[in-house]
Amino acid sequence: MKGYNTQKRMANKVQIYLEDEEDFFVPHQDILEKAYEVMEKCLEIEGVKSDTEISLTVVDKAEIKSINKEYRGIDKDTDVLSFPQIEPESNGQIIWEDVRGNPIMLGDIILCYEKAIEQAAEYGHTLKREICFLIAHSMFHLLGYDHMNEADEKMMFEKQDQILQVLNIVR
């Protein structure tokens, strides 16, 4: 039944809850597996040793536009939204010993599959690469990074690129 494709994946020390409201990943299981690898690798590279939970929801343009307007006051669609549950000390600096919970809820990723398809075509790379880039980008937001200034943006984008390179996800 469309809209009710939910999954829970437990790997290493991370629980990933998928709500695929559009059944996007049904014909794209290979992309889903690679997206899970990206999430796990982000946690590994950041040295997260605690059990963690992440929610991944796949929506269409209309839904992400509605969410973007409600939570950010921006009345337009976007490719991905991140809702971190942990406040960093500074850019990318989370004191994991001070974070409570077992497992620790890192936050929510809302992915717009229609924008991902458009952007993959626009940028001339595969849909798998675009989805994995957006997941890595969102994961680093959940892990306390942002790109509000040039230095922070450089740091965040270097980390995203590192993940994609390590996992051999190329354009």
C-alpha positions in Angstrom: 0.0 0.0 0.0 1.5 3.3 -1.1 2.6 5.6 1.7 3.0 2.9 4.3 6.4 1.5 3.4 8.2 1.7 6.7 11.3 -0.1 7.7 13.6 -0.3 10.6 17.3 -1.2 10.1 19.7 -2.0 12.8 23.3 -2.1 11.9 26.4 -1.6 14.0 25.1 0.8 16.7 22.5 2.7 14.6 18.8 2.2 14.2 17.4 3.8 11.1 13.7 4.3 10.8 12.5 4.7 7.2 9.1 6.1 6.3 8.9 6.1 2.5 5.6 7.8 1.9 6.1 7.7 -1.8 7.4 4.2 -2.2 10.5 5.7 -3.8 12.9 3.2 -2.5 10.8 0.2 -3.6 12.5 0.0 -7.0 15.7 1.6 -5.7 16.8 -0.8 -3.0 20.5 -0.4 -4.1 20.3 3.3 -3.4 18.7 2.7 -0.1 21.4 0.3 1.0 24.1 2.9 -0.1 22.2 5.6 1.8 22.3 3.5 4.9 26.1 3.0 4.4 26.5 6.8 4.2 24.7 7.3 7.5 26.8 4.6 9.2 30.1 6.0 7.8 29.2 9.6 8.9 28.8 8.3 12.4 32.0 6.3 12.2 34.1 9.1 10.9 32.7 11.5 13.6 33.6 8.9 16.3 30.1 8.4 17.5 30.3 5.4 19.8 26.8 5.6 21.4 23.8 3.7 20.1 21.9 6.1 17.9 18.5 6.5 16.1 17.9 8.4 12.9 14.6 8.9 11.1 14.5 9.1 7.3 11.3 10.2 5.6 10.8 10.4 1.9 8.3 12.9 0.6 7.2 14.7 -2.6 7.7 18.4 -3.5 4.3 19.4 -2.1 5.0 17.8 1.3 8.5 19.2 1.7 7.3 22.6 0.7 4.7 22.4 3.4 7.2 21.3 6.0 9.7 24.0 4.9 7.0 26.7 5.3 5.9 25.4 8.6 9.3 25.0 10.3 11.5 27.5 8.4 9.1 30.1 7.2 10.2 29.5 3.6 7.4 28.9 1.1 9.2 26.8 -1.5 10.3 23.2 -2.0 13.8 22.0 -1.2 15.8 18.9 -1.6 16.4 17.9 2.0 15.5 19.1 5.5 17.4 18.2 8.7 15.9 18.4 12.2 18.8 17.7 14.7 17.9 16.8 18.2 21.2 17.6 19.7 22.6 21.2 20.1 26.3 21.4 19.4 28.7 23.4 21.5 30.0 25.0 18.3 30.1 24.0 14.6 30.5 20.2 14.6 31.3 20.0 18.3 29.0 17.7 20.3 30.1 16.6 23.7 28.8 13.0 23.4 29.5 12.2 27.1 26.9 14.9 28.0 24.2 13.6 25.6 21.6 11.6 27.3 19.6 8.7 25.9 20.1 5.1 25.0 19.9 5.1 22.1 20.5 8.7 21.3 18.0 10.2 18.9 20.1 12.2 16.4 17.2 13.6 14.5 15.1 13.5 11.4 16.0 13.7 7.7 13.2 14.6 5.3 14.2 13.8 1.7 12.4 15.1 -1.4 12.8 12.4 -4.0 11.4 14.6 -6.8 14.1 17.2 -6.2 16.8 14.6 -6.0 15.8 13.2 -9.4 15.8 16.8 -10.9 19.2 17.7 -9.3 20.8 14.4 -10.5 19.8 15.3 -14.0 20.8 19.0 -13.6 24.2 18.2 -12.2 24.9 15.3 -14.6 25.4 12.5 -12.1 23.6 9.4 -10.9 20.5 9.4 -8.7 22.4 7.2 -6.3 25.1 9.9 -6.0 22.6 12.7 -5.5 20.7 10.8 -2.8 23.9 9.9 -1.0 25.1 13.5 -1.2 21.9 14.7 0.3 22.0 12.1 3.1 25.6 12.9 3.9 24.7 16.6 4.0 21.8 16.0 6.3 23.7 13.7 8.5 26.4 16.3 9.2 23.6 18.7 10.1 22.4 16.1 12.6 25.9 15.8 13.9 26.1 19.5 14.7 27.6 21.0 11.5 26.2 24.0 9.6 27.2 26.2 6.7 26.3 29.7 7.9 29.7 31.1 7.0 32.4 30.3 4.5 34.7 28.5 6.9 31.9 26.3 8.3 30.6 25.5 4.8 34.1 24.5 3.7 34.5 22.2 6.7 31.0 20.6 6.1 31.5 20.1 2.4 34.9 18.5 2.9 33.4 16.0 5.3 30.6 15.2 2.8 33.1 14.7 0.0 35.2 12.5 2.3 32.2 10.2 2.9 31.4 9.9 -0.7 35.0 9.2 -1.7 35.5 6.6 1.1 32.4 4.8 -0.1 33.3 5.2 -3.8 30.2 7.2 -4.7 31.3 9.2 -7.7 29.6 11.6 -10.1 
